[in-house]
Amino acid sequence: MRYHAICHFIHPEHTLRFETSEFPFKCDGCKEVGIGSRYRCTYCDFDLHMHCAIPAPVITHSFYPKCSFQFLSRPPGDVPRYCNACEKDVTGFVYHCRACGFDLHPCCAKLPMMLDDGKIQLCLHRKIGGASCNRCGKKGRSWSYRSECKKYNLHVACVREMLVASWPDIQRGVGKGVSARPPARIPSLNYGALNNGNGKSKSKKEKYSELAGLALQFVVSAVLGDPTVLIAGVIGSLIAKG
């Protein structure tokens, strides 16, 4: 698919041009963090996620089969609202179901139901029963990605919290011109890649920790709005600080 410059109703002064960002940015539509594909006005330092730049007027979601979510440029009503996927505040663009009152950030509404690198699969679940999140150690109500082997569970909410907490450091890093080179594809999450240089296998604890970290990178890239792009250096620094 070829992308072109577009006009957008919340930024009529200039056209927005498609580009891929090597740095995290804050979307001026949904007010959430993004990375990778975006539409940008360089004159005004204005950015939009792909999902926010070209939103579908109405969507449905398999987790809420009876709901119809309408795209709104601002949260409805006068009371604070939160996203039913990540449990974080809704302060900008939102998909809202008038019948049920449910809200979804545009990127949360578009989260892939499965992340698959060919070696391991992470499936999106509305609930994961009694399983705890590998990030926070708690259960919670947030949507979660769970590996096919059921060893790795990651709350969407925990990834959001990590990104919000890291945002000041991200801003300072971008200001200093820190660069990161994106790999051609998301790293493989296979067990075979976990052997060390001398041919000896890593301990079970080391394998678990490294796989969990790779799974987290996988989920972070999806929550940031572009599951096909993983900026290894920046994402790695977020995980280290999380």
C-alpha positions as a Markdown table, in Angstrom:
| # | Residue | x | y | z |
|---|---|---|---|---|
| 1 | Met | 0.0 | 0.0 | 0.0 |
| 2 | Arg | 1.3 | 3.4 | -0.9 |
| 3 | Tyr | 0.6 | 6.3 | 1.5 |
| 4 | His | 0.2 | 10.0 | 0.5 |
| 5 | Ala | -0.1 | 13.3 | 2.2 |
| 6 | Ile | -3.5 | 13.8 | 3.7 |
| 7 | Cys | -5.6 | 16.7 | 5.2 |
| 8 | His | -7.1 | 16.2 | 8.6 |
| 9 | Phe | -10.0 | 18.0 | 10.3 |
| 10 | Ile | -8.1 | 18.8 | 13.5 |
| 11 | His | -5.1 | 20.3 | 11.7 |
| 12 | Pro | -6.5 | 22.0 | 8.6 |
| 13 | Glu | -3.5 | 24.5 | 8.3 |
| 14 | His | -1.2 | 22.0 | 6.6 |
| 15 | Thr | -1.2 | 18.6 | 5.0 |
| 16 | Leu | 0.2 | 15.7 | 6.9 |
| 17 | Arg | 2.8 | 13.5 | 5.4 |
| 18 | Phe | 3.3 | 9.8 | 6.0 |
| 19 | Glu | 6.7 | 8.8 | 7.6 |
| 20 | Thr | 8.2 | 6.3 | 9.9 |
| 21 | Ser | 9.6 | 7.6 | 13.1 |
| 22 | Glu | 12.6 | 6.0 | 14.8 |
| 23 | Phe | 11.6 | 7.8 | 18.1 |
| 24 | Pro | 8.5 | 7.6 | 20.2 |
| 25 | Phe | 6.1 | 10.5 | 19.7 |
| 26 | Lys | 3.0 | 11.7 | 21.3 |
| 27 | Cys | -0.1 | 11.5 | 19.1 |
| 28 | Asp | -2.0 | 14.8 | 19.0 |
| 29 | Gly | -5.2 | 12.9 | 18.3 |
| 30 | Cys | -5.5 | 10.3 | 21.1 |
| 31 | Lys | -2.8 | 11.9 | 23.3 |
| 32 | Glu | -1.0 | 8.5 | 23.6 |
| 33 | Val | 2.5 | 7.5 | 22.8 |
| 34 | Gly | 3.3 | 6.1 | 19.4 |
| 35 | Ile | 6.3 | 4.8 | 17.3 |
| 36 | Gly | 6.9 | 3.8 | 13.7 |
| 37 | Ser | 4.3 | 4.8 | 11.1 |
| 38 | Arg | 2.6 | 8.2 | 11.6 |
| 39 | Tyr | 1.3 | 11.2 | 9.7 |
| 40 | Arg | 3.2 | 14.4 | 10.6 |
| 41 | Cys | 3.2 | 18.1 | 10.0 |
| 42 | Thr | 6.9 | 19.2 | 10.4 |
| 43 | Tyr | 5.9 | 22.9 | 10.5 |
| 44 | Cys | 3.8 | 22.5 | 13.6 |
| 45 | Asp | 5.4 | 19.4 | 15.2 |
| 46 | Phe | 2.0 | 17.7 | 14.9 |
| 47 | Asp | 1.7 | 13.9 | 14.8 |
| 48 | Leu | -1.0 | 11.3 | 14.4 |
| 49 | His | -1.0 | 7.6 | 14.7 |
| 50 | Met | -2.1 | 5.8 | 11.5 |
| 51 | His | -5.2 | 4.7 | 13.3 |
| 52 | Cys | -6.0 | 8.3 | 14.4 |
| 53 | Ala | -5.1 | 9.9 | 11.0 |
| 54 | Ile | -7.4 | 7.6 | 9.0 |
| 55 | Pro | -10.0 | 6.3 | 11.5 |
| 56 | Ala | -12.9 | 4.1 | 10.6 |
| 57 | Pro | -16.2 | 6.0 | 11.4 |
| 58 | Val | -17.6 | 2.9 | 13.2 |
| 59 | Ile | -16.0 | -0.4 | 14.3 |
| 60 | Thr | -16.9 | -3.6 | 16.1 |
| 61 | His | -14.7 | -5.7 | 18.3 |
| 62 | Ser | -14.9 | -9.4 | 18.9 |
| 63 | Phe | -14.6 | -8.9 | 22.7 |
| 64 | Tyr | -17.8 | -6.9 | 22.6 |
| 65 | Pro | -20.0 | -8.5 | 20.0 |
| 66 | Lys | -23.1 | -6.5 | 20.9 |
| 67 | Cys | -21.3 | -3.2 | 20.7 |
| 68 | Ser | -20.9 | -0.7 | 17.9 |
| 69 | Phe | -18.1 | 1.8 | 18.5 |
| 70 | Gln | -18.3 | 5.2 | 17.0 |
| 71 | Phe | -15.2 | 7.3 | 16.4 |
| 72 | Leu | -15.3 | 10.6 | 18.4 |
| 73 | Ser | -12.7 | 13.4 | 18.4 |
| 74 | Arg | -13.2 | 14.0 | 22.1 |
| 75 | Pro | -14.5 | 11.9 | 25.0 |
| 76 | Pro | -18.3 | 12.1 | 25.4 |
| 77 | Gly | -19.9 | 13.9 | 28.4 |
| 78 | Asp | -18.3 | 15.8 | 31.3 |
| 79 | Val | -17.1 | 12.9 | 33.5 |
| 80 | Pro | -13.6 | 11.4 | 33.2 |
| 81 | Arg | -13.5 | 8.3 | 31.0 |
| 82 | Tyr | -11.1 | 5.4 | 30.7 |
| 83 | Cys | -10.2 | 2.9 | 28.0 |
| 84 | Asn | -11.7 | -0.6 | 28.7 |
| 85 | Ala | -8.7 | -2.2 | 27.1 |
| 86 | Cys | -5.7 | -0.6 | 28.9 |
| 87 | Glu | -7.7 | 1.1 | 31.8 |
| 88 | Lys | -5.9 | 4.4 | 31.2 |
| 89 | Asp | -7.7 | 7.8 | 30.9 |
| 90 | Val | -9.2 | 8.8 | 27.6 |
| 91 | Thr | -8.3 | 12.4 | 26.8 |
| 92 | Gly | -8.5 | 12.6 | 23.0 |
| 93 | Phe | -9.7 | 10.5 | 20.1 |
| 94 | Val | -11.8 | 7.6 | 21.2 |
| 95 | Tyr | -14.1 | 4.8 | 20.0 |
| 96 | His | -17.2 | 4.9 | 22.1 |
| 97 | Cys | -20.2 | 2.6 | 22.3 |
| 98 | Arg | -23.2 | 4.8 | 23.2 |
| 99 | Ala | -25.4 | 1.7 | 24.1 |
| 100 | Cys | -22.9 | 0.2 | 26.7 |
| 101 | Gly | -20.7 | 3.2 | 27.5 |
| 102 | Phe | -17.5 | 1.4 | 26.7 |
| 103 | Asp | -14.5 | 3.3 | 25.4 |
| 104 | Leu | -11.4 | 2.2 | 23.5 |
| 105 | His | -8.3 | 4.2 | 22.5 |
| 106 | Pro | -7.9 | 4.0 | 18.7 |
| 107 | Cys | -4.7 | 2.0 | 19.1 |
| 108 | Cys | -6.2 | -0.3 | 21.7 |
| 109 | Ala | -9.2 | -0.9 | 19.5 |
| 110 | Lys | -6.8 | -1.9 | 16.7 |
| 111 | Leu | -4.6 | -4.2 | 18.8 |
| 112 | Pro | -3.8 | -7.4 | 16.8 |
| 113 | Met | -5.6 | -10.4 | 18.2 |
| 114 | Met | -2.4 | -12.4 | 17.7 |
| 115 | Leu | 1.3 | -11.5 | 17.5 |
| 116 | Asp | 3.2 | -14.2 | 15.7 |
| 117 | Asp | 6.9 | -14.1 | 14.7 |
| 118 | Gly | 6.7 | -17.6 | 13.2 |
| 119 | Lys | 8.2 | -19.3 | 16.3 |
| 120 | Ile | 5.9 | -18.2 | 19.1 |
| 121 | Gln | 2.4 | -16.7 | 19.4 |
| 122 | Leu | 1.0 | -14.1 | 21.8 |
| 123 | Cys | -2.8 | -14.0 | 21.8 |
| 124 | Leu | -4.9 | -11.1 | 23.0 |
| 125 | His | -7.3 | -12.0 | 25.8 |
| 126 | Arg | -10.0 | -9.9 | 27.5 |
| 127 | Lys | -9.4 | -11.9 | 30.6 |
| 128 | Ile | -6.8 | -14.5 | 31.5 |
| 129 | Gly | -8.5 | -16.1 | 34.5 |
| 130 | Gly | -6.2 | -16.5 | 37.5 |
| 131 | Ala | -2.9 | -15.9 | 35.6 |
| 132 | Ser | -0.7 | -13.1 | 36.8 |
| 133 | Cys | 1.0 | -10.5 | 34.6 |
| 134 | Asn | 4.8 | -11.1 | 34.3 |
| 135 | Arg | 5.3 | -7.3 | 34.5 |
| 136 | Cys | 3.4 | -6.4 | 37.7 |
| 137 | Gly | 2.8 | -9.8 | 39.2 |
| 138 | Lys | -0.9 | -9.0 | 39.6 |
| 139 | Lys | -4.1 | -10.1 | 37.9 |
| 140 | Gly | -6.2 | -7.0 | 37.1 |
| 141 | Arg | -8.9 | -6.4 | 34.6 |
| 142 | Ser | -6.8 | -5.1 | 31.7 |
| 143 | Trp | -6.7 | -6.9 | 28.4 |
| 144 | Ser | -3.6 | -9.1 | 28.2 |
| 145 | Tyr | -1.3 | -10.8 | 25.7 |
| 146 | Arg | -0.6 | -14.4 | 26.6 |
| 147 | Ser | 1.9 | -16.7 | 25.0 |
| 148 | Glu | 0.7 | -20.0 | 23.5 |
| 149 | Cys | 2.7 | -21.9 | 26.2 |
| 150 | Lys | 0.9 | -19.8 | 28.8 |
| 151 | Lys | 4.1 | -18.8 | 30.6 |
| 152 | Tyr | 4.0 | -15.2 | 29.6 |
| 153 | Asn | 1.2 | -12.8 | 30.4 |
| 154 | Leu | 1.4 | -9.1 | 29.8 |
| 155 | His | -1.3 | -6.6 | 30.7 |
| 156 | Val | -1.9 | -3.9 | 28.1 |
| 157 | Ala | -2.3 | -1.6 | 31.1 |
| 158 | Cys | 1.2 | -2.4 | 32.4 |
| 159 | Val | 2.7 | -1.5 | 29.1 |
| 160 | Arg | 0.8 | 1.8 | 29.1 |
| 161 | Glu | 2.0 | 2.6 | 32.6 |
| 162 | Met | 5.6 | 1.9 | 31.6 |
| 163 | Leu | 5.4 | 4.2 | 28.6 |
| 164 | Val | 3.8 | 7.0 | 30.6 |
| 165 | Ala | 6.5 | 6.7 | 33.3 |
| 166 | Ser | 9.2 | 6.7 | 30.7 |
| 167 | Trp | 7.9 | 9.7 | 28.7 |
| 168 | Pro | 10.1 | 12.4 | 30.3 |
| 169 | Asp | 13.2 | 10.3 | 29.7 |
| 170 | Ile | 12.1 | 9.7 | 26.1 |
| 171 | Gln | 11.7 | 13.4 | 25.5 |
| 172 | Arg | 15.2 | 14.1 | 26.9 |
| 173 | Gly | 16.7 | 11.4 | 24.8 |
| 174 | Val | 15.1 | 12.6 | 21.6 |
| 175 | Gly | 16.2 | 16.1 | 22.4 |
| 176 | Lys | 19.8 | 14.9 | 22.6 |
| 177 | Gly | 19.5 | 13.2 | 19.2 |
| 178 | Val | 19.7 | 9.6 | 20.5 |
| 179 | Ser | 19.2 | 7.4 | 17.5 |
| 180 | Ala | 18.1 | 3.8 | 17.1 |
| 181 | Arg | 18.3 | 1.7 | 14.0 |
| 182 | Pro | 15.2 | -0.5 | 13.4 |
| 183 | Pro | 15.8 | -4.2 | 12.5 |
| 184 | Ala | 14.3 | -5.7 | 9.4 |
| 185 | Arg | 11.7 | -7.6 | 11.5 |
| 186 | Ile | 10.7 | -8.3 | 15.0 |
| 187 | Pro | 13.3 | -10.5 | 16.7 |
| 188 | Ser | 12.5 | -14.2 | 16.9 |
| 189 | Leu | 11.2 | -15.4 | 20.3 |
| 190 | Asn | 12.6 | -18.9 | 19.9 |
| 191 | Tyr | 14.3 | -21.0 | 22.5 |
| 192 | Gly | 17.2 | -21.9 | 20.2 |
| 193 | Ala | 18.5 | -18.3 | 20.1 |
| 194 | Leu | 19.1 | -18.3 | 23.8 |
| 195 | Asn | 22.3 | -20.3 | 23.9 |
| 196 | Asn | 25.4 | -18.3 | 25.0 |
| 197 | Gly | 28.6 | -17.9 | 23.0 |
| 198 | Asn | 30.5 | -20.9 | 24.5 |
| 199 | Gly | 27.8 | -23.4 | 23.5 |
| 200 | Lys | 26.5 | -23.9 | 27.0 |
| 201 | Ser | 22.7 | -23.5 | 27.6 |
| 202 | Lys | 21.5 | -20.7 | 29.8 |
| 203 | Ser | 19.8 | -21.5 | 33.0 |
| 204 | Lys | 16.0 | -22.0 | 33.1 |
| 205 | Lys | 15.7 | -18.7 | 35.0 |
| 206 | Glu | 17.8 | -16.8 | 32.4 |
| 207 | Lys | 15.8 | -18.3 | 29.5 |
| 208 | Tyr | 12.5 | -17.3 | 31.2 |
| 209 | Ser | 13.8 | -13.8 | 31.8 |
| 210 | Glu | 15.1 | -13.3 | 28.3 |
| 211 | Leu | 12.0 | -14.7 | 26.7 |
| 212 | Ala | 9.7 | -12.5 | 28.9 |
| 213 | Gly | 11.8 | -9.5 | 27.8 |
| 214 | Leu | 11.4 | -10.3 | 24.2 |
| 215 | Ala | 7.7 | -10.9 | 24.5 |
| 216 | Leu | 7.4 | -7.5 | 26.2 |
| 217 | Gln | 9.2 | -5.8 | 23.3 |
| 218 | Phe | 6.7 | -7.6 | 21.0 |
| 219 | Val | 3.7 | -6.3 | 23.0 |
| 220 | Val | 5.2 | -2.8 | 23.4 |
| 221 | Ser | 5.5 | -2.4 | 19.6 |
| 222 | Ala | 1.8 | -3.3 | 19.2 |
| 223 | Val | 0.6 | -1.0 | 22.0 |
| 224 | Leu | 2.6 | 1.9 | 20.5 |
| 225 | Gly | 0.4 | 1.5 | 17.4 |
| 226 | Asp | 2.7 | -0.3 | 14.9 |
| 227 | Pro | 3.2 | -4.0 | 15.5 |
| 228 | Thr | 5.2 | -4.4 | 12.3 |
| 229 | Val | 8.0 | -2.1 | 13.6 |
| 230 | Leu | 10.3 | -2.6 | 16.6 |
| 231 | Ile | 12.8 | 0.1 | 17.3 |
| 232 | Ala | 15.3 | -2.0 | 19.3 |
| 233 | Gly | 17.3 | 0.7 | 21.0 |
| 234 | Val | 14.5 | 2.8 | 22.2 |
| 235 | Ile | 12.2 | -0.1 | 23.2 |
| 236 | Gly | 15.1 | -1.7 | 25.0 |
| 237 | Ser | 15.7 | 1.4 | 27.0 |
| 238 | Leu | 12.0 | 1.6 | 28.0 |
| 239 | Ile | 12.1 | -2.0 | 29.2 |
| 240 | Ala | 15.3 | -1.3 | 31.2 |
| 241 | Lys | 13.6 | 1.6 | 33.0 |
| 242 | Gly | 10.2 | 0.0 | 33.4 |
